[in-house]
Amino acid sequence: MPRVAPRLTANARRLRNAATAEERALWPRLRHLSPRFTRQLPVGSYILDFACRSIKLAVELDGRQHLDAVGYDDTRTLFLEGLGWRVLRYWNSDVRDNADGVAEAIMAAVEHMTGPTHPQPLPSREGL
């Protein structure tokens, strides 16, 4: 993977330090998940709000500015999907109104992408 431009790294760091209220509300619900999530990850010339590198899952929180940026968002999503990423988008209002529900939807997507923990769980030890 090519080295990330220093300008992009600095911008990602700035975004991490100046997180939106919605990002601050969602991060405590994602930070301890396995596989692990990170915030403000540079991929190509874009910075993902939240990302799980191991399964290539990107979570984007969209505010009002995205109403006018539909073409930009579509281009960004196509670029990421071309690299094998799956992109989930949620409106900031969804996170404000139901952060737990958004986190549960993300966890369900992670579970769907990773599959069950074991194809044949051990039998119960009842009756022994």
SVG drawing of the C-alpha trace seen along z (x, -y; Angstrom):
<svg xmlns="http://www.w3.org/2000/svg" viewBox="-34 -22 39 59">
<polyline fill="none" stroke="black" stroke-width="0.4" points="0.0,0.0 1.5,-3.4 2.6,-5.7 0.1,-8.2 0.8,-11.9 1.9,-13.9 -0.8,-16.5 -3.4,-13.8 -2.0,-12.3 -2.0,-15.8 -5.6,-16.4 -6.7,-13.0 -5.1,-13.9 -6.8,-17.3 -10.2,-15.6 -9.6,-13.1 -8.8,-16.0 -11.9,-18.0 -14.4,-15.2 -18.1,-16.1 -20.6,-15.4 -21.9,-12.5 -18.5,-10.9 -17.9,-11.4 -21.2,-9.7 -20.5,-6.7 -16.9,-6.1 -17.3,-4.7 -19.7,-2.1 -17.2,-1.0 -13.8,-1.3 -13.9,2.0 -15.4,4.1 -13.5,7.0 -12.2,6.8 -10.9,3.4 -12.1,0.0 -10.1,-3.1 -11.1,-6.8 -10.2,-9.1 -8.3,-6.6 -6.7,-7.9 -7.5,-5.6 -6.4,-6.9 -7.2,-10.7 -10.1,-10.2 -10.4,-10.1 -12.9,-7.6 -14.8,-8.6 -14.5,-5.1 -12.9,-2.0 -12.2,1.6 -9.1,2.4 -9.2,6.2 -12.6,6.6 -12.5,3.4 -15.6,1.8 -16.0,-2.0 -18.5,-3.8 -19.4,-7.4 -21.4,-9.9 -23.2,-12.4 -24.4,-15.8 -26.3,-18.5 -23.2,-19.2 -23.7,-15.8 -27.1,-16.8 -25.3,-18.8 -22.4,-16.4 -24.2,-13.4 -21.9,-13.1 -18.8,-13.4 -20.1,-10.8 -21.0,-8.4 -17.5,-8.8 -15.9,-8.2 -18.0,-5.1 -17.2,-3.7 -13.5,-4.3 -13.6,-2.5 -15.7,0.4 -13.1,0.7 -10.5,1.3 -12.7,3.9 -14.2,1.7 -17.8,1.9 -19.2,-1.5 -22.0,-2.1 -23.5,-5.6 -25.6,-7.0 -27.0,-10.5 -25.8,-12.5 -29.4,-12.8 -29.6,-9.0 -26.6,-8.9 -28.0,-11.8 -31.4,-10.2 -30.3,-6.5 -26.5,-6.0 -27.1,-2.5 -29.2,-1.5 -26.6,-2.7 -23.9,-0.8 -26.0,2.3 -26.4,2.0 -22.7,1.7 -22.1,4.7 -24.6,6.7 -22.7,5.8 -19.4,6.8 -20.9,10.1 -22.3,10.7 -18.9,10.0 -16.9,12.1 -19.3,15.0 -20.0,17.0 -17.1,17.6 -17.0,21.3 -18.9,23.4 -19.5,26.2 -19.6,25.0 -18.7,27.5 -21.7,29.4 -23.1,28.4 -21.6,30.1 -25.0,30.7 -25.5,34.1 -21.9,34.8"/>
</svg>
